[in-house]
Amino acid sequence: MADEDAYEEVDLANAVLSDQRAGNVVFQGARWTKVDVSGSRLEQLRLEHCRLSACNLANLQARRASLARVSIQSSRLTGIHLPEALLRDVTIQDSRVDLASFSFSRLVRVTFEDCLLAQADFLQTQLESVRFHRCDLTGADFRGAQLQSCEFRRSELTGLEGVQSLRGAAMEWPDIIAMAGVWAGALGIEVLDTD
């Protein structure tokens, strides 16, 4: 890939494109199957109306990326770095997104479903109508994040950083009860031993 490359209605399958260096690359209406772009640096990458399946995006660095109407399934996004990005109408299913960074980004109508998001970074991120369904968010960092109309359903939140930033989120009652110790700690409430 080279700077300013634009691709429309392309099907990529079994392609190894790791360690690419390019800026302002655009894919519209593309379908990726088993594509490897791991370790690439693609500043201002733009994906629109794209479907990615069984792809490797591990350690991809794409500052100021824009993803709109994108579906990602059964893929590896470990360590993906998307600071200052815009994700709108994106669905990520059954994928590894651990150690990922979305810091200072904006996520609108994004769904993470059955994903590993352990130690993911949402530092100073704006999340609007973002859903986390059956995700492992162990050790994820939400410090300074702003949430509006977001959902956490049957997700693991052990060791979450920035619990106070979850204001604006909705959870199922059993999940709220399971997190009672975390809420108490965030509020500075000490637990007394029963007599």
N, C-alpha and C positions, 0 to 999 in steps of 0.2 A: 504494500500500500504506500502511496505517496501523498503529500499534502494536497488538499482540495479534491481528492478523488471522490467521485459520486457514482453510486451503483443503484440501479432501479430494477425491481422484479427479478433478482438473481437468486438461484438456488445453489448454495455452497454445501458440499458434503465431503466428509473425510479430508478436510483441508487443514494443513499445518501452516499457520500464519503467526507463529510465536515470535516474540522479540521484534515486533514491527515498531517503527518510529515514524509517526505522521501526525499531522494536525488537520482539523476540519474535514475529516472523512465522513461521508454521508451514505447510509444505506436506507433505501425506501422500498417497502414491500418485499423485503428479502426473507429467505428462509435458510437458516443455518442448521445443519445436522452434523454432529461430531466435528465441529470446527474448533481448532485450538488457536486461541490468540493470547495464550498465557505469557506473562512477562512483557507484554507490549505496552508502549507509551503512546496513547492516541488522544491527545488533547482536543477538546471540543468535538469528540465523536458524536455523531447524530444517528440514532436509529429510530425510524418511524414505520409503523405498521409492519413490524418484524416478528418472526417466530424463531426462537432458538431452542434446539433440543439436543441433549447429551453433549453440550459444548464445554470447553475448558477455557474459562475466563480468569483463572487464578492469577493473582498479582497483576492484573491489568490495571494500568494507571490511566484514567481518563478524566482529568480535571475539566470542569465546566461542560461535562457531557450532557446531552439531551436525549432522553428516551421517552417516546410517546407511542402509546398503543402497542406495547411490546409484551410478548409472552415468552418466558424462559422456563423450561422444564428439564428436570433431571440433569442439571448442569453443575459444574464446579466453579464457584465464584470466591473461593477462599482467598482472602487478602486483597480482593478487588478494592481499588481506591477511586472513589467518585466524589471528591470534594467539590463544593460549589456547583453541583449538578442539579438538573431538573428532571425528575421522573414523574410522568403523568400517565395515568391509565396503564399501569404496568402490573403484570402478575408473575410472580416467581414461585414455582411449585417444586416440591421434592428435590431441593437443591442444597448444596453446602455453600453458605454465605458467611462462614465463620471468619473472624478477624477482618471483616470488611469495614471500610470507612465511607460513611455518607456525611461527614462533617460539613457544616455550613451549606447543606443542600436543601432542596425543597422537594418533598414527596407528596403528590396529590393523587388520591384514588389508587394507591398501591396496595397489593395483597401479597403477603408472604404466607405460603401454606405448606405445612410439613417441611419446614426448612431448619437447618442448623445455623443459628445466628450467634453462636457463642462468641463472646468478646467483640461483637460488632460495635462500631462507633457511630452513634447518632448525635455527636457533640454539636450543640448549637444548630440542630437541624429543625426545619419546619415540617411537621407531618400533619396533613389534612386528609381525613377519611382514609387513614392507613389501617389495614387489618393484619393482625398476626394470629394465624390459626394453627394450632398444634405445632408451635415453633419452640425451639430451645434457644432462649435468650440468656443463658447463664453468663453472668459477668459482662453483659452488654452495658454500654455507657450512654445514658440519655441526659447527661448534665447540660443544662442550658437549652434543652430541646423545647419546642413549643408544639403541643399536641392539640388538635381540634377534631372532634368526632372520630376518634380512633378506637379500635377494638383489640383486646387481647383475649383470645378464647383458648382454653386448655393449653396454655403456653408455660414453659418453665422460666421463671424469673429469678432464680437463686443468684445472689451476689450482684444484683443489678445496681449500677451506679446511677446517681441522679434520680432517685425514686420520687423526689419532690416534683420533678418535671413531668410526671405522668398525669398531672392535672389536665383534664380535658379528655381522658381516656375512659372507656367502659370495659368492665370485666364481668364474667359470670360470678354469681355469689360463692360457689365453692372455691374459686380461685382467689377471691378477696379474703375469705376465711383462711386459706392456706398461707396467705402472705401477711397474716396479722403481725407476726414478729418483725417483719420488714417495715410495715407501716409504723409500728411502735418505735422502732429504732430511728426512723426518719423524723419522727415527731419528738424524739428525746424522752420517750416514756420508758421508765424502768419497770421491769417485770419483778413482781414480788413473789417469793416462795409461799406456797399455801401452808397454813398452820397444820 
